[in-house]
Amino acid sequence: MAEQVKEQVKEEQKSVELNIRLAPVDNSDQPIRANFTRLNGAPGMVFVDFGFLEPAALSALSRLTQSGGKIPENLNGKLAVRVALGYDTLAALHQQLGQVIGGLKAQQSQKAAPAKKDCK
């Protein structure tokens, strides 16, 4: 009996890969430029806000802080999109982002490493 329970638990923990196609609606297949993100928690979900701040404003803010000037209390930007994610989807996104970042780091380290020459 205990063996059957263990086998059921193992089968429940297996991940299944599916080919999922998402059909665009209106202009949803068009990329959205974002250079700022913010997370807001709510019961059972997290809201991810993707926004765009003008690069010139960011440069001016950087120069202002370096010169010791007064930093403005607010910086206006545009909300590009807000996405509501359940915790399970947020965890899956976290895992996928980690894999992408790991791949990018591997590419960077391969580019940074000098090429070895074969001496014969």
WOGIKA-V538704 format. One record per pair of residues at least 4 apart in sequence whose C-alpha atoms are under 6 Angstrom apart, sorted by the first residue. I is the first residue (numbers start at 0). J is the second residue. If there is no record, write none. Layout:
BEGIN
I_J + I_J
END
This chain:
BEGIN
23_27 + 23_28 + 33_49 + 33_50 + 33_51 + 34_51 + 35_49 + 35_50 + 35_51 + 36_48 + 36_49 + 37_47 + 37_48 + 38_46 + 38_47 + 39_45 + 39_46 + 40_45 + 41_45 + 44_84 + 44_85 + 44_86 + 45_83 + 45_84 + 46_82 + 46_83 + 47_81 + 47_82 + 48_81 + 49_79 + 49_80 + 50_77 + 50_78 + 50_79 + 51_76 + 51_77 + 52_76 + 63_68 + 64_68 + 84_88 + 84_89
END
